[in-house]
């Protein structure tokens, strides 16, 4: 199934350059990933020869140079490589030089030497293979080969180009609707996954809602599947394919930024990992405008529009072509337009005008676009700014011409004055000539009044109007941003309340389970009142569990050392277990049993795995279990209760205690105290 027809209208220039710089997440030399030129494909013989290059005697240098020739042709066709730079790059190739001084990929912010080294690495992967494999690898960078085959297979409804790695777009659209997609994300995504997903949405703003949905289905699967090593390769391959078909290289680059660890040379040897890193440097959430795809798309859109307007065609055909050009997929998005306007100010620097006007131009603020996501949201403001920009340009042109005319006029007057000064040396003999010069001077002054002052005022007023329109746009953006922040805060608060509600439900369930266990032994141990449990649930912690137990039994005394150490414990979460065991240990039944019958009798309430009354002799001799309490007395707390013994280490606690006169003196609550050997 081929992609939607609205995609076929997109320019292939980006595919011919940027996607070739990225490489492929699969081996393009294998039969399943390669499409031979069909015998029925009718192309000129010269073009057919260029579609397949023989590589039997190729080495690294020849391979690199041939790839660069392909890419230089694509760059030139897209209008992204000026003639002067093109000649310098070709000269460097003949001299086997690949310097950033003459970088043909400057529009993509890609390091030229890094890309060349990556190309050499790709060639080494197939260096020992057949000439056919080398030829196939080379054709991966051949725009003529790719574009010719794409055009051929698009004209054949029943045949697919590269059928082994096609995407079934109709299946993607029907696989799940928007609500099902949200449910999958809710079930499978963590917070980091949501951040990754949201950061990629700006890259598909130019697509229709149906195409965005297809991209988001693939993206959601990719985010989930890259956590499973066996599914990584297939997920990245599908993501690359839809990015290639829909011409959204930025989407793929942004995904790379969020999942760098899965992009290893071992897993994807035919991707240009170095190039991905270099091309992604300008892609960050704080500066979404200065991106490769936007710059390229704007340049292509402006170039296509200029070419179209320059053609001598009937107005009816021109209107149809213009309508085709401004389809949603081709029309710049709001982000692209604001980026274009902010960079458009640089054109003002070329005008030779007064310092007063230049200072005014330099004070123009940029468009802030953090909240506006649709062109329709700010269409009146954009139209007003666009009109003001043209008005400023017109006024600056007129003002510059006025300065030029005044300079010419001034030069002519200076020539007349110099000539008159010479004739004045012999005024009587040159009286007629002096009168003629005076008449010429008068005519010049009357015919060229000084208009620059009034024109300068007009230009300054026009710049003021532009600034007002920019302020209106930024005010709208700020208002929408505030609404978004308020909405996000509301969503965050709802998520927090939902999480708190889930936590409380889980705690209630755990406490109910523990109370059922305790109630079955109610002849031995008391149970906690419901209001104490409810109070504990609000904010569970070790100290809140101790306080809750003590509020019921009033038998616990904590040492100052224990209180300070409890505050340092951050990883313990099994408060249900702590509550259950401390409910037994601090109960009057347990303390009376200990004081009446001794330690051995207590094992009828707690197991030997949970309870211990002795330490080693060396530990005892070193007084490692002696603690001072608020009454000033030091007590030996060698007995200890183990909480969650056998569970994960972060949830294991030991409560060191002694029992005296009906009180439970807790000397320490810790993961484990020192023993004599440590």
N, C-alpha and C positions, 0 to 999 in steps of 0.2 A: 504494500500500500504506500503510495507516494504521498508527500506532504501536501497540505492544502494549496490550492491554486494561488491564493493570495501571497504565498511565499515565493512562488516562481517569478513574481514581478520584482523581487528584490535584486539589487545588483550583485553580481558574482565577484566583484573586485576583491571584497574582503576575503572570500573563500580562496581566491587565487593568491593571496599574500598572507594574511594573518594566520589562517588555519594551516598553511604550509610551514609557517614559522613555529607553530605549536607542535606539529607532528601528528602522529596517529597513535591511539592506545592499542594498536594491533599490528601485526607484521604485514605490511602491504605487499610483500613478495609472494605470499602463499596463494595457492590457487583459489581458495575460498574467499580471499580478500581482494582479488584482482579481476578486472574485466578486460578481456582482449578486445581489440578493435573489430567490430562486426564487419564481415566482408561486404555487407550490403550498405555500409555507411558511405555515402557519397560526399567526399571532400576533395578539394584540389590535391593533386599528387604532391605538390610542394609542401602543403600543410600536413599531408599524411606522413611524409618523411620526418617532419618536425615532431610528430606525435610519438614516435618511437626512435630512440637514439641507441645505436649499437655500443655496447660497453665492454667488449671482449678485452681491450687493452687498457682499460681504465685503472688509474691509481687514485690515491686520495685527492691529489691536487686537481687532476682532470675532472673528477667527480664533483668536487666543490665548485670549480669554475663553471661547469655545465649547469649545476643547480642555480648558481648566482645569475647566469645568463637568463634562465627561465624567469627567475624572480624579478630581475631588472626589467624584463619585458612586461611583466604584470604590473610592476610599479609605474612604469611609463604609461601603460594603457590607462591606468587609473588616475593619471595626472599627479602622482605622488612623488615623482622624481624629476627634478628640473634638468634641462639639457646639459648645463654646465657640470652639475654633480654627476650626471650619468656618464659623461665622458671621463671624469676623474676616477669613478668606480671601475669602469672598463679598463682604464690604463693600469690601475692598481692590480686588477685581476691578471693582466698580462705580465706584471712584475711579481706575481704571487705575494701581494700585500693585502692585508685585511685590517685596515686601521679605522678606528672610530673617527679619525679626522675627516674621512670621506665615508660616512656611515649612510648607506642607502635606506636603512630602517629607522631613521631618526624620528619619523612620524609615529612609530610604534614604541619608542623608547626602549629599543632592544639593543643590547651590546653586540656589535658586529663580530668581534673576535670570538666571543663566547658561542655565538651561533655557528660560526665556521668550525670551531672545535667540536661542537655537537654533531655537525654534519660528518666530520671525519670519523667520529665514533660510530655513527650509523653505517657508514661505508665498511668499517672494519667488521661489523656484524655479518656482512654478506661477502666479504673479500674472498673467502675460500669457496664460495658457492658459484653456481653457473653464471655465465654472462646474462642469461635470462633474468636471474634474480636481481643482478645489478641494474639491469634495464628497468625492471619493475620498480625498484626503489627510486630510481631517478624519475620515473614517470609520476611518482607520488608528488613531485614538486613541479610538474609540467602543466601549466595552465591550459595550454592548447589541447593536450590529451584530455584533461578533466572536463573542460567546458564543451568540447566537441561531443564527448560521450554523454554528458548530461543533456545536451540539446537533443541528441538522437533518442535517448531513452524516454525523455519527456514526451516525445512525439509518438511513442509506442505505448498505448494504454495497457497492453497485456504483458509488457516486459519491464523488469526493474533493473536499474543500474546497481551493480554490487549487491545482488540479491541476497547474499549470505549475511550482510549486516544492515539490512533494511529495517525500518521502523514501521510497525503497523499503527498508523496514526488514528484510524477509525477505532481500533481496539483501545487505544489510550484514552480516547474521548469517552468511551462507554464503560471503561473499567470501573470507575467510581465517580460519583458526582461530588460537588463541592462539600456537602455535609459529610459524606463518607470519608473524603480526604481529611477533613478536620478531625474526624473521630480517630482515624489511623494515627494522625500526628499526636493527638491527645494520649493515645494508648502507648505509642512507641517512642515519642520524642522526650528527651530531657531538656533542661534549660538551654544547654549549649546548642542542641539541635535546632531549637526554635530560633536562637540568635542567628545561626547559619542560614536557615531558611529565609528569615526576614531580610538579611543583608543582601540576598540575591534578587529580591523583588524589583529593585530599581533597574536591573539589567534587562527586564522584559516589559518595561513600560510601553514601548512602541507597538507591542503585539495586541491583537484582539483578545477578548476575554476567553474565547475557545482555545486559542493557541497558548495563552498563558496557562490555562488549566492543564493542557497536555504537558507543558514544560514542568509545572509544579508536581504533577503525578510522577514524572521521571525523577525529579529532584528529591521528592519524598522517599521514593524507593532507594535512591542512591545514598541519602543520609542514613537510612536504616541499615542498608546492606553493607556499607563499608566497615561496619563493626564486626562483620563475619568475613575472615580472610578468603574463604572459598568463593564469596560472591562479589568481591571487590572488582575484579577485572571486567566481568560482564556489566556491572553497574556503571562503571566509568565509560565503558565502550558505548553504552546506550546514551549516556549523557552527552558524550562527544558527538554522537551521530545527530541527535536532535538539535544541538547547538550549530552543527555544520549545516544541516538542512534549513534551519530557521535563521541562519546568518547572525548568530548572537555569540560571538567569541568572548565578549565580556562576561557572559553568564558562566562559561567554562572556566575562565581565569579567576573569577570570584570564588567559584567552588574550590579551585586549587588552593586559594589563599586560606580557606577554612579547613582544608583537609590535606595539608602538605605531607603529613606522615605516610599516607597511602601511596603517594606518587614517588615510587622508588625506581631507579634505573633497572633493577632486576625484574620488577613486575611489568614495567612499561618501557622496554628498551628503545622503542621507536618514537617515543615522545621526547621533545626537546626540553628536558627538565630545567636546564640552565636558562633557556629562553622563557619558560613559564615564570621563573622567579624574577627575571629581568623585566618582563612585560607587565608583571603584576605590581611593580613598585608603586605605580601611580593610582592603583585601585584600592581605596580605603573608604570607610563609611563617612569620614569627615569631609571628603572631597570627591563626591560622586560625579562631578562634571568633567574633570580632566581625565577622561578615560579614552582608551584606544578606539572603541567602537563609535563613540560620539564624535570624536574628531574626524574619523574617517567618513562617517555617514554625512556629517555636515558638509565636508569638502565635496563628496560625491553629489549630494543634493544640489549644492550651489553650482557645481560644474555642469550637472545635467540641465539645470534651469538656464544657465548662461548659454549653453550649446543650443538648446531648444529655441530660445528667443533670438539667437543669431541667424537661425535658418529662415530662408525666404519661402514661407509656405502660406497657403490660404488660411484666413482667420478661423474658418470652421475646423480645419484639421489641427490648427494650433491649439484651439480651445479643447479639443478632444485629447491631445497629447498632454496638455497642462493638467486636465482632469485625471489622467492616468498617473501623472507624476505625483500628484498630491493625495494619493491613496493613503490610508492610515499607516500602512507598513512603510511607506517612503517618507511621509511627512515627519519632520523633526519633532521630538517630544518637547514638553515644557522644560525639561532639564537641558536638552540640547539647545533650545532657543535662548535660555538665560545664559548658558555658557557662551554662545555665539555673541550675544549682546555685550557681555562683560569683556570679551576679547576684542570687540568691535571698537572700543574706545582707543585702542592702539593706533587706529587709522588717523585719529586726530593729530597725532604727533608729527605727521608729515607736513602740516600747514605752517608756513612762515608768517605768523601773525604776531601781534604785540604781546609783551610779557603779561599784561593785564588779562588778555584773553587766555593765554596759556595757563596762567595760575588758576583761572576759573575752570578750565577743562580738567586740570589735575585734581580739582576738588570734587569731581563727580564720584558719587559712591557706587558701589557694585550692587547688582541685584542679589538679594538673599533668597535662596530657594531651598528651604528645608521642609516646608509643609505642603506646598502646592504640588499636586501630583498629576493634575490634568490640565491640558491646554484650555479647556472650557472654563475652568475656575478663574482664570485671569485673562481671558481673551480681551476685554476692553482695555485693561492696563497695558497688555503687550502691544495692542494696536496703537495706543497713544504713545508709548515709548518708541515704537518703530517710526511713527510719523515725526516725532521730535528728533530722532536721530537723523533722518533725512533732512529736516529743516536746518539742523545745526550744520550738517555737511554743506548744504546749499549756501548758508550764510558765510561759512568759512571760505568757501570757494570765491564768492563775490568779494569778501573782504580782502582776500589775498590778491585777487585781480586788481582791486582798487589800490592796494599798496604798490603793486607793480606799475600801474598807470601813473601814479603819483611820482614814483621814482623816475620814470621816463620823462615826465613833465618837468621834474626838478632838474634832470640832466640837461634838457633842452634850454631851460632858463639859464643854467650855469654857463652853457656854451654861448648864449646871447650876451650875457654879462661880460664874459671874457673878451669876446669880439668887440663889444662896445668900449671896454677899457683900452684896448689897443688903438681904436679909432679916436678916442678922446685925447690921445697924445698930440694929435694934429686936428683938433676939432673943426677949425674953420675950413680946412680943405675937405673934411669928411662929414660935413653937416648933413648932406642929403642921405648918406649911408646911416648916420646915427638916427635920423628921423625914421628911416625904414626899420631899423632894429627896435626902436621904441614902439612902433606900431605893431610889430611882430610879437613883442613882449606882452603888450596889452591884449592882443587877440588870444595868446596862449593862456593868460591868467583868467580871461573871461570864459574860455571854452573848457577849462578843466578846473571847476570848483572843487574845493577840498571836501570829499564825501566820506573819507575814512572814519572820521569821528562818529558821524551818525550811523554808519554801517557797523562800527564796532559796538555801539550801544545796542543795535538791533541783534547782533550776534550774542551779546551777553544776556539779553532778554530771552532769546531762544534757548540758551543753555539753562537759564533759570526754569523755563517750562519743562525741559527734559528732566531736571533734578526733581521737580514737583511730581512728575509722572513716575519716576523711580521710587520716590518716597511713598507714593500711593501703592505701588506694587509691594514694597517691603512691609508696609503697614498691613496689607492683606495677608501676606505670608506670616507675619507675626501673630495676627489674630487666629489664623488657621493653626499655627504652631501651638498657641495657647490652648485651643480647643483639643488638639491632639494630645497635648500633655495632660490636660484634665481627663480626657477619655482614657489615656493610658494609666493614669493614677487610679481611676475608677476600676479599670480591669485588674490592675495589680492588687488593689484592696479586695476585690471580689475573689481573686485567686488565693490571697492570704487567708481570707475568712473560710474559703472552701477547704484549704489545707488544714487550718486549725480545727474545723469541724470534723474532718476525717481523723485527725490525730486524737481528738476527744472521744470519738466513737470507738477507735481502736483501744484507747486506754480504759474506757468504760467496759468494753468487752473483756479485756484482760483482767480488770479488777473483779468483774462479776465471776469470772472463772476461778480466780483465787479465793473469793469469798465462799464459793460453793465448796471448795476443798477444805477451807478452814471451818465452815459450818458443819461439815461431816464429823469434825472432831471437837464439837463445841463443848463437850464435857471437860476437855483438857485445856482449851485456849479460848479466850474471849475474841469477839469479832469487832470490827470498827463500825461506828455509826455511819449512816449514809451521808450526813452533812459533812463529816470530816473527809470522806472520799471525794465528794463534790468539790470541796475546797482544794484538795490536792490536785485534781484533774486540771484546774485552771492553769497552773504553772508547775509542772512536775520537775523536781530536782532532788538531790540527795538530802539537802537540809530540810526541804519541805516534807519529805517522807518522815524524817526523824521528828520534826515538830508535830506532824499529824499523829504519830504514834504516841508521843509524849503528852499530847493534849488529852488523850484517852486514859493513859495509865499513870502519868506523872511519876515515872520510875527512872527516867534517863538523866544522867549528868554527863555532859560533853566536856572534855579537857580543852583549854584554849588552843593547844596544838592541833587537836582534831578539827576544830572549827576552821582554822586557817588552811589546813591541808584539803579539806572538803571543797573549798572554793576553787582550788587549782585543778580539780578533776573535771574535765570537759567532755570526755569521750564516752562516758557511761550512759546507757539509755534504758537498761532493764529495771525501771523503777517498780514495775509490777512485782518482780522477784524480790527486790529489796523490801517492798512493803509487806509481802507475804512472810518473809523470814523474820524481819524485825518485829512484826506483829506477834510472833511466837516468843522471840528472845526477850522482849521488854514486858511481856505479860506477867501479871502477878502469879499466875499458875506456874510459869517457868522458874521465876525467882524463888517462890516458896518451895518448889520441888528441889531446887539446887541447895537451898539453905537447910532443908529438912532431911534430904536423903543423899546429897552429894552429887558429884558430876556424872557418875555412871547412870543415875536415874534419868538424867536429862536426855539421854539418847532415845528415850521413848517418844520424845517430841521432835527432835531433829536427828538426822542420820549422822553416822561417824564421818561420812564424806563432807558433810556440811559443817560439823562442829568438832573443834579440837580444844583440849584443856592444857596441853603440855607443849613446851619448846625444848630444844636440846639443852644439855647442861652448860655448854660454852656460851650459848645465847643468853641463858639465864644468869650466868656468872657475870657477864659483861653489862647486865642491867639494861639490855636493849629494849625491854618492854616496860620500863618504868616511866610513868607520866605524872605530871603535877596538875592538880585540879584547882578549881576556884576557892576551895576551902583551905588551900595551902599545903595539903597533904599529897605525898607521892605514893602512887599505887602501882603495883605490878599487874599489868594487863596482858598476861600470857595466853589466856583463853582467846580464841578467835572463831568467828563465824564466817564461813566462806559463802559468798553470793555468786551464783552462776558458775560454779566450778565445773569445768569441762566445756564451757561455752567459748565464744570468741574472746580473745585476750582483753579487748577494750571494755568488755562487760563484766570482767571478773573483779570483785572487791573483797577485802577482808576487813571485818569489824573486830578490833582488839578490845577486850573488856575484862572487867572483874566485877563480882557481885558482893555487896557489903551492906548489911543492915537494910535489906529490902530495896536497895538501889542498884541500877545497872550503870556502872561507871565505864564510859567508852573513852579509852585513851587515844585511839587513832582509827580512822577509816582510810584505807589506802589500797593500792593495787597489791603491794607486798612490801613489808618492812624488811630492813636489813637483818641478816642472820650473822652469826659469828664469823662464818667463812668469807663473808663479803665485807 
